[in-house]
Amino acid sequence: MVSRTPVGDRLIYEVESGTLVGERIQAKLTGSSAADWLVVGPDGTGTLDVRAVVETDDGALIFLHYQGRVDLSAGPGAPLYAAPLFETGDDRYRWLNRVQAIAKGSLVGATLTYELCQVV
């Protein structure tokens, strides 16, 4: 935690594990560089900045980045909202490069779960 920065308190969470499951994709977090750089402003607004790499069950690497918000002044259980983007060079998943997703998340204990939807 880096307290009292010009934008608020900055908390850096290393992401230990994660999965991405959908109709067209099955992937797990890979590597050790995944983290959430959360900034909590003086009004309790949390600003998310998350970056990670996932590997699909058939070996493709996909970079995942999202920013979002959470109202931490609402107390535990407040929903998180985010706008994920994907990057890959693998032809099988190149369609993800054109996807803008939206996500709603919930934190239960130490487990954060998002429901992602593609904006069409």
LINSUL-V255187 format. One record per backbone hydrogen bond with DSSP energy under -1.0 kcal/mol. CO is the residue of the C=O (numbers start at 1). NH is the residue of the N-H. If there is no record, write none. Layout:
((CO/NH) (CO/NH))
This chain:
((2/10) (5/8) (8/5) (9/40) (10/2) (11/38) (13/36) (18/29) (20/27) (25/22) (26/57) (27/20) (28/55) (34/15) (35/51) (36/13) (36/38) (38/11) (39/47) (40/9) (41/44) (44/72) (45/41) (46/70) (47/39) (48/68) (49/37) (50/66) (51/35) (52/64) (53/30) (54/62) (55/28) (56/59) (60/56) (62/54) (63/87) (64/52) (65/85) (66/50) (67/83) (68/48) (69/81) (70/46) (70/72) (71/74) (72/75) (75/78) (80/105) (81/69) (82/103) (84/101) (85/65) (87/63) (90/93) (93/96) (94/97) (95/98) (96/99) (100/119) (102/117) (103/82) (104/115) (105/80) (106/113) (108/111) (111/108) (113/106) (115/104) (117/102))
